[in-house]
């Protein structure tokens, strides 16, 4: 069983932020280890365990600055990602998500009679709150000890009349299956159950179809749903996603190549993109 450590995430996020700022000069292993606050030997091992490749390989194959340079030559965001080494066709772990929406009547009832198991568990990107119902996973958000209550309040706002049951062990096993790329189920089938409008569902299903390791712009996502003039509305739908990681809103960036905002934090989004592009 893989154990996700908060300390590893915090250390790696600092290193990733440093690489984004200084990656153009290919900082040494010793320099990156110092940023992470650990010895070069242990840093190398932790980086490979978390990202999937060595720091040297990562620096050689991936740089957002290079992606921006390519886009200035007229390439699309997706092309820039591919040409910059941000995409690899190899897939180690394939999440198959079937997304079902609550009916208007179910939304009006606020989940009345719905039993929802919930729990907090570690992931490679810090702690998360996950909630699962008989209809599927109905909430997943990255959080921390200081924001636990805010995340739980948001969950209750989505399903105000539901019955909530704390199930740490059950939800912990579900989180491990989702985030562990070496899990026995190489193709894990999951069901999501969300409270959303028809347009939000359309956008979220398009997000699910973006392969891991790829990124698109809001405009390109709008084109994918045959509404090329609705980039702003697409952005709003992306921002209301209630299933972090499963509905991969982190794979959408601005047309300029800037990563942009993320409801669970800019650094978390950067870490998610890094994790996927290195592994997939």
Secondary structure, 3 states (H helix, E strand, C coil): CCCCCHHHHHHHHHHHHHHHHHHHHCCCHHHHHHHHCCCHHHHHHHHHHHHCCCHHHHHHHCCHHHHHHHHCCCCCHHHHHHHCCCCCCCCCCEEEEEEEECCHHHHHHCCCCCEEEEEEEEECCEEEEEEEECCEEEEEEEECCCCHHHHHHHHHHHCCCCEEEECHHHHHHHHHHHHCCCCCCCEEEEEEEECCCHHHHHHHHHHHCCCCCCCEEHHHHHHHCCCCCCHHHHHHHHHCCCECCCCCHHHEECCCCCCCCCCCCHHHHHHHHHHHHHHC
